[in-house]
Amino acid sequence: MALEFNEQLSRLQKPDRSEMTDAEYEIFNKHVETMTKNWGFINNLFQILPLNAKQYIGFLNFKNSLFNESCYLTDAQKEMIGVVVSSYNCCCYCLTTHGDNLRGLWKNAELVDKLSYNYRSCKGELSEVDYALCEYAWFVTAHPRDIDQEQVDKLREVGLSDHQILEAAFVAGFFNYTNRWVSTISPVPNSGHYSHNRNFEK
């Protein structure tokens, strides 16, 4: 399925295929194939951000450095951090897409919904480590000027290594970064994300 730019999906103009190299266009199409296989639809950002193709490929490379098999935190922990950060920042698009991802990883739609409303409501249902990561993600998002040694110490106290702590910092920073430019361009969330990954056999 070739990537097309025939819908107005954000506040910005639609990308122009003629402004992309064949290599850039091929990169986008490979991601489209993966999304179509996993979700059954194309995430709308992939039809918006190729407007600045080189910068978007840089973004994809950055994201891939945080989500790969050699990472220190699980994908579920990273998506959980993303949901907590996006909830505080009121980023509807990121909550929609990453909430979908986390539902698929946790196989627990109710818990993900509660996390997106208020992570503190999940305290009794999350592990000590995961709850500490949520506390950290919320603090560095809400109080960046107040970050100090205490935030590192709290993560160490629950058994996280310094490799994991650094990755948690990268991931929380990454989602704060994406929330700001995603909110600026205001992409239309895919309707499929709202119902996807919600029905699991008990």
Buried (B, 14 or more C-beta within 10 A) or exposed (E): EEBEBEEEBBEBEBBEBEEBEEEBBEBBBEBBEEBEEEBEBBBBBBBBBBBEBEEBBEBBEEEEEBBEEEBBBEBBBBBBBBBBBBBBBEBBBBBBBBBBBBBBBBEBBEBBBBBBEEBEEBEEEBEEBBBBBBBBBBBBBEEEEEEEEEBBEBBEEBEBEEEBBEBBBBBBBBBBEBBEEBBEBBBBBBEBBEEBBEEEEE
